[in-house]
């Protein structure tokens, strides 16, 4: 179900289907958003069967974007992607979060997502409750919390999660990128009615096997067939096929970890190997991959990754 079907009824997070892809933001060599490349990219994801996107998330380099740019990218995705959209409305200023959320609620997104205020590493439990209450109180769309302590230095613990949910009926899900499946399961245990998505590609099969709601991926953007195929196979009882998709996913993950460069750079280089002319520029303070790295990733995808995808697709 997408935002065009939501009018006239209460939005529910259960309308959102995985796997969820946290998209990159393509920038041209001048550092401006490349909307032509974004259109090609969205078409690539649609053809792969991707049902839901996170827009302006971590993979989208949101901290380096202005509020106007984030709104413009969301509006563009609204016009070019037929599936569901989750708008990341994160900011350290709750008034910025309110502005982004008000925009998302104006018919351009199906749900919103919100990290803790990432500068304030020593925020108190009560302060975080106050922040979320101020940021999301007026939301008319479902809100997903977002746990990513590697970047925020704030852990959305199951206790904090339950307290935020208790005070805010708008919260109907969470994305957990903490890398600990037990933590994700604790969220579900605390609130069985809430959707829990896991942002760790290596746990995609285990996430479904343990009764959670699915995966969110950023680094998987160049190979959308993998998590789409895994999710469809598992849903139709083809566990062996799902495990084969997990193995291809793990191979891509192992390769990019061995490269030792930021995952957003790998994702953009990988997309350039699949979408002709896709830009690989990253905004400072992140560093763009050099030409040699881009070529090396393209060669690896052509020799290893794409044949593996074709093999699993063909049932080999």
N, C-alpha and C positions, 0 to 999 in steps of 0.2 A: 504494500500500500504506500502511496506517495502523497505529497502535500496537496496534490490536486484533488484527492479524495477525502481530505480531512475537514472540509468546511461543514459547519452545522453539527458537529459532534465533539465530544471530549477527546482530545488527543491522548493516546496511550503509548507508552514506550514499547509495548509488545507488538506494535505495528512495525517496528524497526527490525530488519532482518540482517543477519550476518552472512558472509563475512563483511566487515566494515573496512573501507580503505581510507586511511588518512592521507589526503592528496598532498603532493608537493605544489608549490607555487612557482610556475615558470617565470623567470625574469630574463629580459634580453641583456645584451652586453653593456647597456647603459644603466642597468639596474631597475628598469621599469617593468611592471607586470606585462607579460607577453600574452595578450588575450587570444591571439590567433593560435599560439602553441597550446594554450589552455583548452581551446575548442577541440583541437586534434586529440589531445590527451583524454578529454572526457569521452570522446567518441571511441577511443581505444578501450576504455574501461567498460563502456556500455556494451560493446561487441563481445567482451569477455564475460558478460553476465553479472557484473558487479552490481549489487542491489542498493548499497548505502555508502555515503561518503561522509567523512569528517572534513570540513572546510576550515582553513586557517588554523590548523592544529600545529603540533610540534614539528611534524614533517613539512608543514607549509611555511615554516619560518615566521610564525606570527609575531614574535617579539621584535622583529626588524621591520614590521609593517605599520603604517599609520592606520588609525581607525577608519578613515575614508577608504583606504585601499582594501581593508578587510571587508568592508561593506560592499565595495564594488565587485570583489571576487565572488562573494556569496551570491550577489544578484546575478552575476554572469553564470554561475553554476546552476542557479535556479532556472535560467532560461535554456540551458544546454544539457542538463542531466535529468532524465525522466524518473529516476529512482528517488530515494529519500536522502535528505541532507541534514547533517548535524553541524550546527555552527559553533565553533569554539569561541566563546565570549570572554575568555580569560583576560584578566588584567590585575594589576596591583591596586588600582584605584577602583573602588566599588562603583563609582559613578560612571567610569568607562564601561564596566561590565553591564551596568544598567542600560547605557546607550546602545551597546552592541546587541543586547538581548531584546530591547524594544524593537530594533530594526529586524532582528531575526523573527520576532513574533508577528511582523507585518506581512505575513504570507510568503516569506522567502526561505523558510526552513521548517523542518518537521520537529526538530529538537535542538537543544543547546547543550554545550559541554563546558565545564568550568573547573580549572585547576585551583588549588589554593593560591593565595597571593604570594608569588614565588620569591619576592625579595625578603619577606619578613620571616626568616628562618626560626625566630624565637617567638612567634605568635602563640598566644595561650589558647587553650581549648575554648574558653569562653569568647575570646576574640575571634576565633575562626567561625564559631557559631554565629556571632554578630555579623561577620563579613558576608557569609552565605545568605543570611536572612535579608540583609540590605541589598545584596546583588540580585537575588532571584525572586523576591517576594511578589513581584507583579507579573511574573512569567505566565503566559497563556499556552505555552508549549512545554512538553516534558523536558526536564533538565537531567543531564548525566553528570555526576561527579567524575573527577579524573585524578587518579592516583599515579604520580610519577616522581617519587622522592629523589631519584637520581638528579633531577633538575630543580625541583622546588625546595628540597631539603626539609619538606614537611610531609609526614606520613599521614594519609587519610586512613587511620586505623578503623577496624570494624566497629569499635565503640564510638568514634567520632562520626563515622558513616551513619550508624543507627540514630545518633542524636540529631544529625542534620536532617535525615529523612523524617524523623518524628516531628520536627518543627516546620517542615516544608513539604507539603503534599506534591509540589511540582517535581520533586526528585523521584525519578522512576527508573534510574539505572546508574551504573558506574563502569568506567573503563579503568582497568587495573593494569598498569605497566610496571608494576613493582617486581615482576619476575618470579613471584612466589605463588604457586598454585594454591597452597594451603590458605594464604591470605584471601585469595579470590573466593575460595569455598567458604571462608568465614563470613564474607559479605553476604553470600547467599543464605547461609545459616541464620544470620541476624535478620535478614529481610527476604524470605522466600518469594515474595511478590515482586521483587525488584530484579530487573535484568542485569546480569553481570557479564561483561565482555572482557577478554584477556588480551592485552597488547604484547604478546610474545609469540612469535611464529613457531618456535620449537614446541610450544604447548598447545598448538591448534587442535590436534587429535585428542589429547588428554582433556582439554577444555570441554569438548563435546562428550567424551566418555564419562566425565564426572558430572554431567547434568547442567553445566553452565550454558550460557546463551550464544557463545561464539567468539570469534577472534576479531581483533582490530589490528591492521597492519599498516606500516608506513614503508618499510623496506621491501615489502612484497609487491609494490606498485609495478615494477617492470615485469613481473611474472604473475599477473592476476589469475591465470588459469589454475594455479596451484591451490590457493585457498578456496576459490570458487568450486573447483573440482572436488576437493576434500569435503567441503560442506555438503555438496549435493550427494556425493557417494555415501557419506555417513547417514544422511537423512533418508536414503532409500535402502539402508541395510547392507550396503556393500563395503563392509569394514576393511577387507583386504585392499580394495581400490583406494579407500581413504588413507590407509597406511602407506600405500605407494605414493600418494600425493604428499604425505608428510615427509617421506624420504627425499623427494625432489626439493621440497621446501627446505629441509635441513641441509641439503647440499648447497643450495644458494646461500643460506645463512652462514654456513661454515666458510664459504669462499669470501663473502664480503667481510666477515670478521677477520680473516687472515690478511686482508688488504691493509687494515690499520688506518683507514681514513673514515671520516664521519659518515654515518649511514645516509644522511640526506644527499651527500655528494655521490655515493654509490647509487642511490635510487635515481638521481637525475641522469647519471651516466648510463645506467641500465635502460632508462626510458629512451635515451638518445639512440640506443641500439635497436629499439623497437619502433620508434616514431621518427621518421626522417626529419632532420632539422630541429629536433627538440633541444632547447637551450640547457646548458649545464651550469650556468652562472648561479652562484650563491652570494647573497648579500653579506657584507662584513657584519659581525666579526668572523663568520664562517668563511672558509677558503674553498674556492671552486677547484674541481679536479683538473689536473693538467691534461694536455692532449694525449700524452702517452698512457695515462691511466684510463682515460675514456676509451682509447683504442684497445687497451688490454682487456677491459671489461666487456667490450663488444665482442672481442674474439672468444672470450670464455663463454659468453652466452651462446654464440653461434656454434661452438664446438661441443659444449657440455650441457648447458641448461635447456636450450630449445629442443635438442634431440631427446632429452629426458622427458620433457613435457609431451612431445609427440608420441613417445613410447607409451607413457601412461594413458594418454588419450585414446590410443589405439588398442589398449589392453594388452600390450606386449609384456 
